Amino acid sequence: MAFIETKGLKKTYISGETKTQALRGIDLIIDKGEFTTITGPSGSGKTTLFNLIGVIDTPTEGEIYFEGEKLTSKTRKELTYFRREQISFIFQTFNLIPVLSAHENVAFPLYLLKKDGEKIKDKVYELLATVGLEGMEEKKPSALSGGQQQRVAIARALIKEPKLVLADEPTANLDSKTGTEIMELMEKLNKEQQTTFLFATHDPLVMDFAKRRIKLHDGKLAE
């Protein structure tokens, strides 16, 4: 059974009388534990595919399966709950809450899931140490470097033990040295925890780390 499978996936955006076909029939299989990039020029459809796999958006046609479960038959409410439970996101702009400490930012998804408060604290401290931020738990994002903020974002993505992490240009705002360190960290976590990582990226650095590259062109899988 495939971890993620898309069948005949199409997405058309309508603005007035203008129709734009972002995806033109994507048949794709992602296996559990992959460390894979989705690449392609601007307008190729990679962001749309990313959003559909992350159930942020819904397809115009086609089906998406997650561990054999058909996501395209679920209601919006069911998809919201599914995304909260199973999927985490890492963004190029970090998207940390500025008034919260590193510890509070990482713990936030667990509070949304109404997890036990005392258990949360120990788990957050352990994960922040794993990503190299021991001793920085109470610092707010403004007191952290870009690389440190991205490490907080990675810890936040992993704290709920998601089955899938979607990373959108995670190295875009980092220098090459810090970007390499961030990719090495995610590669390590991928190997140790078997978490599936999908990257939407233009960055050759990220592509070099990927074990598989999926290329899109004009809404279709490139040869």
ROTI-292420 format. One line per field, with one value per residue (C-alpha): residue number from 0; residue in one letter; x, y, z. Coordinates in pm, whole numbers, plus 32768, in hexadecimal, padded with zeros to 4 digits. Layout:
// ROTI-292420
nr = c(NUM/...) .
rest = c(A/...) .
px = c(X/...) .
py = c(Y/...) .
pz = c(Z/...) .
***
This chain:
// ROTI-292420
nr = c(0/1/2/3/4/5/6/7/8/9/10/11/12/13/14/15/16/17/18/19/20/21/22/23/24/25/26/27/28/29/30/31/32/33/34/35/36/37/38/39/40/41/42/43/44/45/46/47/48/49/50/51/52/53/54/55/56/57/58/59/60/61/62/63/64/65/66/67/68/69/70/71/72/73/74/75/76/77/78/79/80/81/82/83/84/85/86/87/88/89/90/91/92/93/94/95/96/97/98/99/100/101/102/103/104/105/106/107/108/109/110/111/112/113/114/115/116/117/118/119/120/121/122/123/124/125/126/127/128/129/130/131/132/133/134/135/136/137/138/139/140/141/142/143/144/145/146/147/148/149/150/151/152/153/154/155/156/157/158/159/160/161/162/163/164/165/166/167/168/169/170/171/172/173/174/175/176/177/178/179/180/181/182/183/184/185/186/187/188/189/190/191/192/193/194/195/196/197/198/199/200/201/202/203/204/205/206/207/208/209/210/211/212/213/214/215/216/217/218/219/220/221/222) .
rest = c(M/A/F/I/E/T/K/G/L/K/K/T/Y/I/S/G/E/T/K/T/Q/A/L/R/G/I/D/L/I/I/D/K/G/E/F/T/T/I/T/G/P/S/G/S/G/K/T/T/L/F/N/L/I/G/V/I/D/T/P/T/E/G/E/I/Y/F/E/G/E/K/L/T/S/K/T/R/K/E/L/T/Y/F/R/R/E/Q/I/S/F/I/F/Q/T/F/N/L/I/P/V/L/S/A/H/E/N/V/A/F/P/L/Y/L/L/K/K/D/G/E/K/I/K/D/K/V/Y/E/L/L/A/T/V/G/L/E/G/M/E/E/K/K/P/S/A/L/S/G/G/Q/Q/Q/R/V/A/I/A/R/A/L/I/K/E/P/K/L/V/L/A/D/E/P/T/A/N/L/D/S/K/T/G/T/E/I/M/E/L/M/E/K/L/N/K/E/Q/Q/T/T/F/L/F/A/T/H/D/P/L/V/M/D/F/A/K/R/R/I/K/L/H/D/G/K/L/A/E) .
px = c(8000/8088/80C0/803B/7FA0/7F02/7E30/7DDC/7E09/7D95/7D67/7CC8/7CB3/7B9C/7BAF/7A8C/7A8C/7BF8/7C4A/7DAA/7E08/7F0B/7F16/7EBF/7EA5/7FAB/7FDC/80D8/8141/8206/828A/82AA/83F7/8446/8521/84A6/849E/838D/8435/83DE/83DB/82E7/818C/81DE/80DE/81C1/8120/7FC7/8033/80CD/7F8A/7EB7/7F93/7F89/7E0B/7E19/7D61/7C82/7CA8/7BBD/7BDA/7C8F/7CD1/7DCD/7E0B/7ECA/7F27/7E06/7D0B/7C5C/7C86/7BBC/7A7B/7AA4/79F0/7AAD/7A8C/7B16/7C3A/7C8A/7C98/7D64/7E60/7E7F/7EC5/7F9B/804E/8142/81C6/8315/8315/842D/83BC/83C1/8261/82B5/81D4/82AC/821F/825D/83A6/844B/83B7/8259/826D/82CA/81C1/80AB/8039/8016/7F3B/7E5E/7E44/7DEE/7F12/7F74/8031/813C/8195/81AF/82C4/83B2/8375/83B5/84FD/8574/8524/85C2/8700/86ED/86E9/880D/8757/8795/87AA/86E1/8588/8511/8596/849D/84CA/855A/867D/86D0/878E/86E1/8772/8706/85A6/8594/8603/84E2/83FB/847E/844B/82EA/82A5/8320/8291/8146/81FC/815C/8169/81B3/8279/824B/8369/8336/8489/8513/866F/8601/8652/8791/88FC/8996/8A49/890F/883D/8924/890B/878E/8781/8872/8790/8656/870D/8775/8611/858E/8679/8642/84C9/8467/839E/8349/83CB/8353/83FF/837D/84B8/858E/86C7/87D8/884F/8704/86FE/8859/87DE/86A5/8699/8597/8536/83DB/83DF/82AE/8282/8141/8072/80F2/8202/833C/83E2) .
py = c(8000/8154/825B/836E/8336/842B/83BA/84A0/85D3/8715/8876/8994/8AF4/8BD6/8D51/8DF4/8D5B/8CEC/8B81/8B19/89AA/898E/8810/873A/85D8/856C/83FA/83E0/82F2/835E/824C/8268/82F9/83AF/84E7/857C/86C8/8752/883C/8901/8A64/8B6C/8B0D/899A/8939/88D1/89B6/893C/87D0/881D/88BC/879A/8694/8767/8779/88F4/88F5/87FC/877A/87C8/865F/8527/8478/8484/835A/835E/8202/817C/8275/8348/84B2/8544/84B2/855D/8698/87DD/87AA/8648/86C5/87D4/86D1/85E4/86F7/875A/85F1/8569/8685/8796/88BC/8972/8AC5/8B9C/8CBF/8BDF/8C57/8C5B/8D19/8E47/8E75/8D08/8C6D/8B52/8A5D/8AF1/8AF5/8985/8925/89E2/88C4/87D9/88D1/88E1/8766/8787/86B3/8695/87CC/8723/8626/873F/87F4/86CA/8672/87D7/87F7/86AA/8708/8862/87B7/86C8/87EC/8896/899F/892C/8A5E/8B38/8ABB/8C07/8CE9/8D92/8D86/8EE9/8E73/8D4F/8D40/8CD4/8B77/8B5B/8BCE/8AC4/89BF/8A2D/8A0B/88AA/884B/88D8/880C/86C9/86EF/8648/8528/8560/845B/8563/86A9/879E/8899/89C6/8A5D/8A1B/8AA6/8BDB/8CD8/8C30/8C4D/8B18/8AA0/8ABA/8A25/88F7/88CB/88DB/87D8/86F3/870F/86B6/8597/8511/8528/8480/8359/8338/8369/82F8/8437/847A/85CB/8678/87BB/88BE/8972/8A24/89FE/891A/88DA/8839/8775/86EA/865D/85C2/844C/8482/85A9/85DE/86DA/8793/8851/88FE/883F/86E8/85FE/863A/8512) .
pz = c(8000/7F9C/80A9/7FC3/7E6F/7D7D/7C55/7B33/7C0C/7B64/7BE4/7B26/7BAF/7B2D/7B38/7A84/7929/7942/798D/79F0/79F8/7B0C/7B09/79DB/7A5E/7B5C/7BA8/7CC1/7DD6/7F0B/7FEE/8167/81DA/8095/8091/7F4C/7E93/7DB5/7CBE/7B89/7AFE/7B72/7AF9/7ADB/7BE4/7D02/7E03/7D98/7DB7/7F0A/7F83/7F07/7FB0/80EE/80CE/80DE/7F90/7EDA/7D74/7C57/7BE3/7C57/7D9E/7EBB/7F9E/80E8/8162/8093/811E/8018/8080/7F61/7FF0/8142/81B3/81EE/8366/834C/8279/8377/848E/83B3/835F/84CE/8534/8418/8361/83C6/82FD/82F6/8248/81BA/8298/83D0/8437/85AA/869A/86FF/885F/88BE/892C/886A/8966/8940/87C5/87BA/88BC/880A/8720/884A/8904/87CD/87E1/8956/89CC/8B3B/8BB0/8C88/8B7C/8A7D/8B3D/8B4B/89DD/8968/8A2B/89A2/883B/8854/88D1/87A8/86B2/8764/882E/8992/8A74/8983/89E4/8A76/8962/887D/8700/86F5/87CE/86E6/859D/845D/847B/85E5/858B/847D/857D/865C/852E/84ED/865A/864B/8510/85B2/8712/86C0/8610/84BB/83AC/82A3/82AC/818C/8176/8091/8031/8191/813E/8079/818B/8204/819B/80FA/8236/830D/81F4/81E7/8362/8350/8238/82F6/8427/8361/82B5/840A/8491/8355/8387/84FE/8508/83A8/8380/8213/8197/8059/7FED/7EF7/7E8A/7D8A/7E60/7DCE/7F32/7F91/7E4A/7E93/7FDF/7F49/7F10/7DFD/7D24/7C93/7B76/7AF9/79B5/7949/7A47/79E6/7A60/7992/78ED) .
***
